[in-house]
Amino acid sequence: MTQLTRDAVLKHFDRLQEQGELFYSPSTPQRIVDHGLEFSIRIVPAFTSKPQLTSQNTIAQSSSRPKPTDGSDIDHADPAFFVACVNPFSSNITQSSAVTTSNVASQANADAPAINTNIDTGTKYTHKLILNKFNVHRPQYILLTTDPLQRQTAPLNLDDFNAAWTVLNALTPQREKYVIFNCGAAGGSSRRHKHLQVFEDAQPLDENERNEGVRERGVLWPDLDIAGASNADNVDTARVRELKLPYLAFASTLPRACTPSQLLQSYNTALSQCRGALQHSPDEMSRSTGETAQAEAPPHNLILTRRALVVIPRSKGTTEGIEGHVVNAPGMMGVVWCSNGKQLQAWKRKGPVSVLRELGVPRDVLGR
């Protein structure tokens, strides 16, 4: 990649698809209304090739899949998938120590760009942006830590938000972008190596919509619940509130001039509320071993846009009766990605709201 433009990325994406290196097929979502909430459920053929994490936080994979050699379980070294390096840190700090501290940004090399499409930069970065191999959207990205020992069960830190915010503001402004984080197997993660995912809305906004602050047309529920809030500069980003959903979700509206430090503050506030909610969840209280007991952060999902940050506590990643389907962040916000028609029919049969109450924390657990 020589430019971070949508046209350049799409050309690169399409070439890899033609070569059989990444998986993507266009799909049409089905709209389902359940208890007044509109769900978008689609079949994603690419997911039939995608391995998942088990409840023991190990990869469910065939014997033919290569074993990781550097502590990562993401094939991040292939230059064909490289898009950009993100969030530089000082060359006089070792990589392993730099990416695990929360104040690396203040020590960053001032001469290095925040995002660099040159794979041989000469500067160390905390994150790398690559194309996703198993895609719902065209294009779709993975934003992963350059330290392969960073784990998906750890909470996000300032470096993660520096990188995420840089990418959100660097990609084409005409299309709204989402950054998601699936924390642990119970949060819908399919990998151990710490990473976020980035995708964009299918349809661009016209100039009038952008001037009026309108969000994307294919809205996730955060947009519906925070639609009345403007991007005022004086919004208190530490004030996290519950979304009015059948399960617990905590949201914060972001100011226009939001900083990664403010994002981290809002996230940590919401994460504290997640911990409290999961302590009251019967599913979590009944576990004496497994991921929850060992995790550095409670299982959760993050959805981040340039207007809102949403965190959802998760009790588990799968539900009985929908075989092989792990629900991630978009699924918890009404955009469900299935591998096949059998899974889609199971969602309809069980009822989407019932499924998400089971996978999250029902509001009535805290007497809501």
C-alpha positions in Angstrom: 0.0 0.0 0.0 1.3 3.4 -0.9 -1.8 5.5 -0.1 -4.5 5.2 2.6 -7.4 6.0 0.2 -10.5 4.0 -0.3 -9.8 3.4 -3.9 -6.3 2.2 -3.2 -7.5 -0.1 -0.4 -10.4 -1.5 -2.6 -8.0 -2.2 -5.4 -5.7 -4.1 -3.0 -8.6 -5.9 -1.4 -10.0 -7.0 -4.8 -6.7 -8.3 -6.0 -6.3 -10.5 -2.8 -9.8 -11.8 -3.3 -9.2 -12.7 -6.9 -6.1 -14.6 -5.8 -8.1 -16.5 -3.2 -6.1 -15.0 -0.3 -9.1 -13.4 1.5 -12.8 -14.3 1.6 -15.7 -12.0 0.8 -19.1 -12.4 -0.9 -21.7 -9.7 -1.1 -24.8 -10.5 1.0 -28.2 -9.0 1.6 -29.5 -8.6 5.2 -32.9 -9.7 6.3 -34.7 -7.2 8.5 -36.4 -8.7 11.6 -38.3 -6.7 14.3 -38.5 -8.2 17.7 -39.9 -6.4 20.7 -39.7 -3.1 18.8 -36.1 -3.5 17.9 -35.0 -3.9 14.3 -32.4 -6.5 13.6 -30.3 -6.9 10.4 -29.3 -10.5 10.0 -27.2 -11.7 7.1 -25.5 -14.9 5.9 -21.7 -14.4 5.5 -20.2 -17.2 3.5 -16.6 -16.2 4.5 -17.3 -17.3 8.0 -17.4 -21.0 7.1 -13.6 -20.9 6.8 -13.0 -19.0 10.1 -11.9 -20.8 13.2 -13.2 -19.7 16.6 -12.0 -19.6 20.2 -13.4 -22.2 22.6 -14.5 -21.5 26.1 -11.0 -22.5 27.3 -9.6 -19.6 25.2 -7.9 -21.9 22.6 -8.3 -21.9 18.9 -10.6 -24.5 17.4 -8.6 -25.3 14.3 -7.8 -28.2 12.0 -4.4 -29.9 12.2 -3.5 -28.4 8.8 -3.6 -24.8 10.2 0.0 -23.5 10.9 0.9 -23.1 14.5 1.8 -19.5 15.6 5.6 -19.0 15.9 5.8 -15.6 17.6 3.0 -15.8 20.2 0.4 -14.6 17.7 -2.5 -16.6 16.2 -3.1 -13.9 13.5 -1.3 -14.2 10.2 0.0 -10.6 10.4 3.4 -11.0 8.8 2.2 -11.3 5.2 3.0 -8.0 3.5 0.2 -8.6 1.0 -2.3 -7.8 3.8 -0.4 -4.7 5.1 -2.2 -1.4 5.1 -0.4 0.9 7.5 1.6 1.2 10.8 -0.3 3.2 13.4 0.7 5.1 16.6 4.6 5.5 16.8 6.5 5.2 20.0 10.1 6.2 20.9 12.9 4.2 19.4 14.7 4.2 22.7 12.1 2.1 24.4 11.8 -1.6 23.7 8.7 -2.7 21.9 7.5 -5.2 24.5 7.7 -2.6 27.3 6.3 0.3 25.2 3.1 -1.3 24.1 2.2 -2.5 27.5 2.3 1.0 29.1 -0.5 3.4 28.9 1.5 6.6 28.3 3.4 5.6 25.2 1.8 8.4 23.2 3.5 11.1 25.2 6.9 9.4 24.5 6.3 9.0 20.8 8.8 10.1 18.2 7.5 13.6 17.2 8.9 13.3 13.7 7.0 10.1 12.9 3.5 10.3 11.3 0.7 8.9 13.3 -0.2 6.6 10.5 2.3 5.4 7.9 1.6 3.3 4.8 5.2 2.4 4.3 5.8 -1.1 5.6 9.5 -0.3 6.2 9.1 2.9 8.3 12.3 2.8 10.3 10.2 3.8 13.3 8.5 1.4 15.7 4.7 1.5 16.0 2.4 0.1 18.6 -0.2 -1.1 16.1 -0.5 -2.4 12.6 -3.5 -2.0 10.3 -4.1 -5.0 7.9 -6.9 -6.3 5.7 -9.2 -8.9 7.3 -9.1 -12.3 5.8 -12.7 -13.2 6.6 -14.9 -10.3 5.5 -18.5 -9.2 6.0 -17.7 -5.8 4.5 -15.6 -4.5 1.6 -13.1 -3.5 2.9 -12.7 -4.6 6.5 -9.6 -4.2 8.6 -7.9 -5.6 11.6 -6.0 -3.2 13.9 -3.6 -5.3 16.0 -0.9 -4.7 18.5 2.6 -5.1 17.1 3.5 -6.9 20.3 2.2 -10.5 19.5 2.0 -11.3 23.2 -0.7 -8.8 23.9 -3.9 -10.7 24.7 -7.5 -10.2 23.7 -8.6 -10.7 27.3 -6.8 -7.6 28.4 -8.6 -4.2 28.7 -7.9 -1.6 26.0 -5.3 1.0 27.0 -4.3 4.5 25.8 -2.2 3.1 22.9 -5.2 1.1 21.6 -7.4 4.3 21.7 -4.6 6.4 20.1 -4.5 3.9 17.2 -8.2 3.4 16.9 -8.9 7.2 16.9 -6.2 7.8 14.3 -7.6 5.2 12.0 -11.2 6.5 12.4 -10.1 9.9 11.4 -7.7 8.9 8.6 -10.1 6.8 6.5 -12.5 8.3 4.0 -14.8 10.8 5.8 -17.7 10.3 3.4 -18.5 6.8 5.0 -19.0 6.3 8.7 -16.6 3.8 10.3 -17.0 1.5 13.3 -14.2 0.2 15.5 -15.2 -2.9 17.5 -13.4 -4.9 20.2 -14.5 -8.4 21.3 -12.9 -9.1 24.7 -12.3 -12.8 25.2 -14.2 -15.9 23.9 -17.3 -14.9 25.9 -17.1 -11.5 24.0 -17.2 -13.2 20.6 -13.4 -13.2 19.9 -11.9 -15.7 17.5 -8.3 -14.9 18.2 -6.0 -14.5 21.3 -3.7 -11.8 19.8 -5.1 -8.4 20.9 -6.8 -6.7 18.1 -9.7 -4.4 17.1 -11.7 -4.5 13.9 -12.6 -1.6 11.6 -15.4 -1.5 9.0 -17.4 1.1 7.3 -21.0 1.7 6.4 -22.1 0.4 3.0 -23.5 3.7 1.7 -21.8 7.1 1.7 -23.4 10.1 3.2 -24.2 13.1 0.9 -22.8 16.5 1.6 -26.0 17.8 3.3 -26.1 14.8 5.6 -22.5 15.3 6.6 -23.1 19.0 7.3 -26.1 18.2 9.4 -24.2 15.7 11.5 -26.2 12.8 10.2 -24.7 9.4 10.9 -24.6 6.4 8.5 -27.8 4.9 6.9 -27.1 1.4 8.1 -27.3 2.4 11.8 -26.3 0.3 14.7 -28.4 0.8 17.9 -25.9 3.3 19.5 -26.9 5.8 16.8 -30.6 5.3 17.6 -30.1 5.9 21.3 -27.8 8.8 21.0 -29.3 10.4 17.9 -30.5 13.4 19.9 -27.1 14.3 21.2 -25.0 16.7 19.2 -21.2 16.7 18.9 -21.0 19.6 21.4 -17.5 20.4 22.6 -18.7 20.5 26.2 -20.1 17.0 26.4 -18.8 15.2 29.5 -17.2 12.1 28.0 -16.8 10.5 31.4 -20.6 10.5 31.9 -21.6 7.0 30.8 -25.2 6.1 30.7 -27.3 2.9 30.1 -28.9 2.4 26.8 -32.5 1.4 27.0 -32.1 -2.2 25.7 -33.4 -5.5 27.2 -29.8 -6.2 28.4 -27.2 -3.9 29.9 -25.2 -1.6 27.7 -23.3 1.5 28.7 -22.8 4.4 26.3 -21.0 7.8 26.1 -21.5 10.5 23.6 -18.3 12.0 22.3 -17.4 15.7 21.8 -16.1 16.9 18.4 -12.7 17.5 19.8 -12.5 14.2 21.6 -9.0 12.9 22.6 -7.8 9.3 23.1 -7.4 10.1 26.8 -11.1 11.0 27.0 -12.0 7.8 25.2 -10.0 5.8 27.7 -11.7 7.6 30.6 -15.2 6.8 29.3 -14.2 3.2 28.5 -12.8 2.7 32.0 -15.9 4.1 33.6 -18.1 1.7 31.5 -15.8 -1.2 32.2 -16.3 -0.6 36.0 -20.0 -0.8 35.4 -19.5 -4.0 33.4 -17.7 -5.6 36.3 -20.4 -4.7 38.7 -23.1 -6.1 36.3 -21.3 -9.4 35.8 -20.9 -9.9 39.5 -24.7 -10.1 39.7 -25.0 -12.3 36.6 -25.9 -16.0 37.5 -23.9 -17.2 34.6 -20.7 -15.5 35.8 -21.2 -16.3 39.5 -21.6 -20.0 38.7 -18.1 -20.2 37.1 -15.3 -21.2 39.3 -12.8 -21.9 36.4 -12.3 -20.8 32.8 -11.8 -17.5 31.0 -13.7 -15.2 33.4 -11.6 -16.2 36.4 -8.3 -15.6 34.6 -9.2 -12.6 32.4 -7.6 -9.2 32.9 -10.9 -7.6 31.9 -14.5 -8.8 32.2 -15.8 -10.2 28.9 -17.3 -7.3 27.0 -17.8 -5.7 23.6 -16.8 -2.2 22.5 -18.4 -0.3 19.7 -16.6 3.0 18.8 -17.6 5.6 16.3 -16.6 9.3 16.0 -19.8 10.2 18.0 -20.3 7.4 20.5 -18.6 4.8 22.6 -20.6 1.8 23.8 -19.5 -1.1 26.1 -21.6 -4.2 26.6 -20.9 -6.8 29.4 -21.0 -10.4 28.1 -21.9 -13.5 30.0 -21.1 -15.9 27.1 -20.3 -16.0 23.4 -22.7 -18.7 22.2 -26.2 -19.9 22.9 -27.7 -23.4 22.8 -29.7 -24.0 19.7 -27.6 -21.9 17.3 -24.8 -24.3 16.5 -21.4 -22.9 15.7 -22.4 -19.3 16.0 -20.3 -16.9 18.1 -21.9 -13.5 18.6 -19.6 -10.5 18.5 -20.0 -6.7 19.0 -22.2 -5.9 16.0 -24.5 -8.8 16.9 -25.1 -7.4 20.3 -26.1 -4.1 18.6 -28.6 -5.6 16.2 -26.3 -6.5 13.2 -26.1 -10.3 13.2 -23.6 -12.2 11.0 -24.4 -15.9 10.4 -22.4 -18.5 8.6 -25.4 -20.3 7.0 -29.1 -20.4 6.7 -29.5 -22.9 9.5 -28.1 -20.3 12.0 -30.3 -17.6 10.5 -33.5 -19.7 11.0 -32.4 -20.5 14.6 -32.1 -16.8 15.3 -35.7 -16.3 14.1 -36.9 -19.3 16.1 -35.3 -18.3 19.4 -36.0 -14.6 18.9 -33.1 -12.1 18.7 -34.0 -10.3 21.9 -34.1 -13.5 23.8 -30.7 -14.5 22.4 -29.0 -11.2 23.3 -30.4 -11.2 26.8 -28.9 -14.6 27.3 -25.5 -13.6 25.9 -25.3 -10.3 27.7 -26.6 -9.4 31.2 -30.4 -9.0 31.4 -31.5 -5.6 32.7 -33.6 -7.2 35.4 -30.5 -8.7 37.0 -29.8 -5.3 38.5 -33.5 -4.6 39.1 -33.8 -2.3 36.1 
